[in-house]
Amino acid sequence: MTQKVLKLGVPKGSLQKATFDLFEKAGFNISGYERSYFPRVDDEELQLIMLRAQEMSRYVEDGVLDAGFTGSDWIAENNSKVVQICELLYSKATSNPAKWVLAVPNESKVTKPEDLEGAIIATELIGATKKYFKKKGINVKVEFSWGATEVKARLVDAIVELTETGSSIKANNLRIIDTLLVSTTRFIANKEAWKDDFKKQKIENLSILLNAAIDAKTTVGMKMNVNRKDLDTVLKILPAERSPTISSLADEQFVAVEVVVADKLERKIVPELKRAGASGIITYPLNKVIH
């Protein structure tokens, strides 16, 4: 092992699989996380430690970890003084931000937060929930929930729970009456570690690679052959902000066009490109897109 090592906290729990998938897409081979809190990675300058996202920012702030991944909600909840390197737009199931919502059973007569005066609220996000109701001037009792919070919605008056798609809320026959805050994944660093040249560069390198892997998840590469007489028509179909690469072919009447586009746009423009005269159209997935 090299003496220079970055101690990196990776979230255990709901973000675990999405985080390791992202690392692998960025070019890292990770193993052993099914059995150990210290996964192996093919980079001798990295030491991975798995911790719950809820406590990650505290360990980074205290210097137990040099850097780590957690939600902006837990940074605020813990009031942690850390360096926020970047926002990483990925979550458990989608690329959408997660939301902490105030929810009640479908059969509840509660329709707005003000109806909860004197109520009991169960949540894991104690601090933010108390601030929310205090700001609204609503007196409630906020109780800590150790998990399975949706079940407790019928034991107390309401819950504050994290949701990404809302499917779990609906599946438990609950109704959202307000959103407390929106949270995204953040890459954070200890303030002293950020002053260390080696650790800072290592963190910056990781930030570049992981963001490139995230961008690649929603884009595809496209290649096609185009007759020169059809080139202007084809270029008008391609997104204006993406400058395509145009290469000559052995047949001087044709050129090869290559471009990176959003995967949702690809579905729309492939038939249009075909009608405009493009042939040999190939689309392929990307591992990293670095802007």
C-alpha positions in Angstrom: 0.0 0.0 0.0 1.2 3.5 -0.7 1.5 5.8 2.2 -0.7 8.4 0.5 -4.3 7.2 0.9 -7.7 9.0 0.7 -10.2 7.7 3.2 -13.5 7.8 1.4 -16.9 7.1 2.9 -19.5 5.5 0.7 -23.1 5.3 1.8 -24.5 2.0 3.1 -28.2 1.5 2.6 -30.5 2.9 -0.1 -27.7 4.7 -2.0 -25.3 1.8 -1.8 -25.9 0.0 -5.1 -26.3 3.2 -7.1 -23.0 4.5 -5.7 -21.0 1.4 -6.6 -22.7 1.2 -10.0 -21.5 4.8 -10.6 -18.0 4.0 -9.5 -17.8 1.0 -11.8 -19.1 3.1 -14.7 -16.4 5.7 -13.9 -13.7 2.9 -14.3 -13.2 1.5 -10.8 -13.5 -2.2 -9.9 -15.0 -2.7 -6.4 -15.6 -5.9 -4.7 -16.3 -7.3 -1.2 -19.0 -4.8 -0.2 -21.6 -7.6 0.2 -19.6 -9.0 3.2 -17.4 -6.2 4.5 -17.7 -2.5 5.5 -14.3 -2.1 3.9 -14.8 -2.9 0.2 -11.7 -3.5 -2.0 -11.0 -1.1 -4.9 -8.4 -1.4 -7.6 -6.8 1.9 -6.6 -4.1 1.8 -3.9 -4.6 5.5 -3.2 -8.2 4.9 -2.0 -9.6 3.3 1.1 -13.3 2.8 1.1 -15.4 2.7 4.3 -19.1 2.1 4.2 -21.3 4.1 6.6 -24.9 5.2 6.8 -25.5 8.4 4.8 -27.2 9.8 8.0 -23.9 10.0 9.8 -21.4 10.5 7.0 -21.1 14.3 7.3 -20.2 14.0 11.0 -17.4 11.7 10.4 -16.1 13.8 7.5 -16.3 16.9 9.6 -14.4 15.2 12.5 -11.6 14.0 10.1 -12.4 10.3 10.6 -12.9 10.3 6.9 -11.2 12.6 4.3 -14.3 12.7 2.1 -17.6 11.0 1.5 -21.0 10.9 -0.2 -24.2 11.9 1.6 -27.4 13.9 1.0 -27.7 17.6 1.4 -30.5 16.8 3.9 -28.1 15.1 6.3 -25.5 17.8 6.0 -28.1 20.3 7.1 -29.6 18.0 9.7 -26.2 17.4 11.3 -25.2 21.1 10.8 -21.9 19.8 9.5 -19.1 22.1 8.6 -17.6 20.5 5.5 -16.4 21.4 2.0 -19.1 20.6 -0.5 -17.2 19.6 -3.6 -20.0 19.0 -6.0 -23.6 17.9 -6.5 -24.0 14.4 -7.9 -27.3 14.0 -9.6 -28.1 10.4 -8.9 -30.2 8.7 -6.3 -31.6 5.2 -5.4 -33.7 4.6 -8.5 -33.5 7.6 -10.7 -31.5 10.8 -11.4 -34.3 12.8 -9.7 -33.8 14.6 -6.3 -35.3 12.9 -3.3 -37.9 14.7 -1.2 -38.9 14.8 2.4 -42.6 14.9 2.5 -45.3 15.3 5.1 -47.8 12.5 4.7 -51.0 11.3 6.3 -53.2 8.2 5.7 -55.7 8.5 2.9 -58.6 8.3 5.3 -57.2 11.1 7.5 -59.3 14.3 7.7 -56.0 16.3 7.6 -55.7 18.3 4.4 -53.0 20.9 5.3 -50.2 21.2 7.8 -52.2 23.6 10.0 -54.6 20.8 10.7 -51.9 19.0 12.6 -51.9 21.4 15.6 -51.1 19.3 18.7 -50.3 16.2 16.6 -47.6 13.6 16.9 -45.2 13.4 13.9 -42.9 10.4 13.3 -39.7 10.9 11.3 -36.0 10.2 11.0 -35.3 13.8 10.1 -36.0 15.3 13.6 -34.2 18.7 13.3 -35.5 19.8 9.9 -39.1 18.7 10.9 -39.0 20.7 14.1 -37.8 23.8 12.2 -40.5 23.3 9.5 -43.4 23.3 12.1 -41.8 26.1 14.2 -41.5 28.3 11.1 -45.2 27.7 10.4 -46.2 28.4 14.1 -47.7 24.9 14.4 -47.2 23.1 17.8 -46.5 19.4 17.3 -44.6 16.6 19.0 -41.9 15.2 16.8 -40.8 11.6 17.5 -37.8 9.9 16.1 -38.5 6.9 13.9 -36.0 4.0 13.6 -37.3 3.0 10.2 -40.5 1.6 8.6 -41.9 5.1 9.1 -44.8 4.5 6.6 -46.2 1.9 9.0 -46.3 4.4 11.8 -48.6 6.9 9.9 -51.6 5.1 11.3 -50.1 4.9 14.9 -49.4 8.6 15.1 -51.0 11.6 13.3 -48.6 12.1 10.4 -45.1 11.2 9.2 -42.2 13.0 7.4 -40.6 10.5 5.1 -38.0 10.5 2.3 -39.4 9.6 -1.2 -37.9 9.6 -4.7 -40.8 8.4 -6.8 -43.7 8.4 -4.4 -44.4 4.8 -5.0 -43.9 3.7 -1.4 -46.1 6.4 -0.2 -48.9 5.3 -2.5 -48.4 1.7 -1.8 -49.0 2.3 1.9 -52.2 4.3 1.1 -50.7 7.6 2.3 -51.3 11.1 1.0 -48.7 13.8 0.7 -49.8 17.2 2.0 -46.6 19.1 1.8 -42.9 18.9 0.9 -40.4 20.0 3.6 -37.2 19.9 1.5 -35.5 18.5 -1.6 -32.2 16.7 -1.3 -29.5 15.7 -3.7 -26.4 13.6 -3.2 -23.3 15.7 -2.4 -19.6 14.8 -2.5 -18.1 16.4 0.6 -14.6 16.7 2.1 -13.0 17.5 5.4 -11.7 21.0 5.6 -8.1 19.9 6.6 -8.1 17.2 3.9 -9.0 19.8 1.3 -5.9 21.7 2.2 -3.7 18.7 1.5 -2.4 18.8 -2.1 -2.5 15.0 -2.6 -6.0 14.6 -1.1 -7.4 17.6 -2.9 -6.2 16.4 -6.3 -7.5 12.9 -5.6 -10.9 14.3 -4.6 -11.0 16.5 -7.7 -10.1 13.6 -9.9 -13.0 11.5 -8.5 -15.4 14.4 -9.0 -14.5 14.7 -12.7 -14.8 10.9 -13.3 -18.1 10.5 -11.3 -19.8 13.5 -13.0 -18.6 12.2 -16.4 -20.2 8.8 -15.6 -23.5 10.5 -14.5 -23.6 12.5 -17.7 -23.0 9.4 -19.7 -26.1 7.7 -18.2 -28.4 10.0 -20.1 -26.5 10.3 -23.4 -25.6 8.0 -26.3 -23.1 8.2 -29.1 -24.4 8.2 -32.7 -22.5 7.4 -36.0 -23.9 7.6 -39.5 -22.9 7.9 -43.1 -24.3 10.9 -45.1 -24.2 11.8 -48.7 -22.6 15.3 -49.0 -25.7 16.6 -50.8 -27.8 15.6 -47.7 -25.4 16.9 -45.1 -27.0 20.3 -44.4 -30.4 18.7 -43.9 -28.9 16.1 -41.5 -27.0 18.7 -39.5 -30.2 20.7 -39.0 -31.8 17.7 -37.3 -28.9 17.2 -34.9 -28.9 19.4 -31.7 -27.3 22.8 -32.4 -25.3 22.8 -29.1 -23.5 19.6 -30.1 -20.9 20.1 -32.8 -20.6 16.8 -34.7 -17.4 15.3 -36.0 -17.4 15.0 -39.8 -14.9 12.7 -41.5 -14.3 11.9 -45.1 -14.9 8.4 -46.4 -13.2 6.4 -49.2 -16.2 7.2 -51.3 -15.8 11.0 -51.7 -19.5 11.5 -52.1 -20.1 10.4 -48.5 -19.0 11.6 -45.0 -19.1 10.0 -41.6 -20.9 12.0 -38.9 -20.5 11.3 -35.2 -22.2 13.1 -32.3 -23.2 12.7 -28.7 -26.9 13.3 -27.9 -29.4 12.8 -25.1 -30.9 9.3 -25.1 -34.4 10.7 -25.1 -33.6 12.8 -28.2 -32.1 9.8 -30.0 -35.5 8.1 -30.1 -37.0 11.1 -31.8 -34.3 11.9 -34.3 -33.2 8.5 -35.6 -36.3 8.1 -37.9 -35.9 11.8 -39.0 -32.2 11.2 -39.9 -33.1 8.1 -41.8 -35.7 10.0 -43.9 -33.1 12.8 -44.4 -30.7 10.4 -46.1 -28.5 9.2 -43.3 -27.5 5.5 -43.6 -25.6 3.0 -41.5 -26.9 4.7 -38.3 -25.3 3.3 -35.2 -26.1 4.2 -31.6 -23.9 3.1 -28.6 -23.8 3.5 -24.9 -21.1 5.7 -23.2 -19.1 5.2 -20.0 -18.0 8.8 -19.4 -18.8 12.2 -21.0 -16.4 14.9 -19.9 -17.4 18.4 -20.8 
